């Protein structure tokens, strides 16, 4: 017997089809970053166009929307750099942790 594929192919054609929040629900992250992060995202609000892709793709949900712009919670950011890679306009770049 052939099992049906669990993979569902979705073609996104409108912004309304994207998830409405980060990948973690509120309250999941309860301990601050342990200090092992070696890269830190730096946000340039002048370049941001308000697409919120960084907010949608952040695996720890540390990016929140603030109007049309975003805010990064550095207490819980692990420095993975996904936000930098997903940003189409270069509004986020990674710098060495100080």
SULBELZI-V167142 format. One record per residue. N is the residue number from 1. PSI is psi in degrees with one decimal (999 if undefined). D_CENTER is the distance of its C-alpha to the mean C-alpha in whole Angstrom. Layout:
{{N;PSI;D_CENTER} {N;PSI;D_CENTER}}
//
This chain:
{{1;132.8;40} {2;124.7;37} {3;139.4;34} {4;146.6;32} {5;135.6;28} {6;-15.1;26} {7;126.7;23} {8;119.6;23} {9;125.0;22} {10;129.4;20} {11;115.4;21} {12;121.0;18} {13;-7.9;20} {14;150.7;19} {15;-30.8;16} {16;-13.4;17} {17;-10.2;17} {18;157.9;13} {19;153.1;12} {20;7.0;12} {21;-178.2;10} {22;176.8;7} {23;-7.7;8} {24;139.8;10} {25;157.8;13} {26;138.3;14} {27;-2.0;16} {28;-44.1;15} {29;111.7;14} {30;-13.3;18} {31;136.3;19} {32;160.3;17} {33;132.6;16} {34;2.9;20} {35;7.9;20} {36;-7.0;19} {37;131.7;16} {38;-11.6;18} {39;145.1;15} {40;131.9;13} {41;135.9;11} {42;126.7;13} {43;129.9;12} {44;101.4;15} {45;-23.7;15} {46;-29.8;18} {47;-21.0;17} {48;132.7;14} {49;1.9;15} {50;28.0;13} {51;-22.7;12} {52;21.6;8} {53;-35.4;7} {54;-40.9;4} {55;-41.9;4} {56;-33.3;5} {57;-10.4;4} {58;118.0;2} {59;-20.1;6} {60;0.5;7} {61;31.6;6} {62;-4.0;7} {63;126.8;6} {64;156.2;9} {65;136.9;11} {66;90.4;14} {67;-128.4;16} {68;-7.5;15} {69;-177.3;13} {70;164.5;10} {71;136.2;11} {72;128.7;9} {73;96.8;11} {74;-16.4;12} {75;-30.1;15} {76;-5.1;12} {77;130.9;10} {78;-2.0;11} {79;31.4;11} {80;-26.9;10} {81;4.8;9} {82;-38.5;7} {83;-39.8;5} {84;-42.8;9} {85;-31.8;10} {86;-20.0;8} {87;118.1;9} {88;-21.8;13} {89;3.2;15} {90;29.3;14} {91;-11.6;13} {92;130.7;11} {93;154.3;13} {94;135.9;13} {95;157.2;17} {96;138.6;19} {97;139.5;18} {98;999;22}}
//
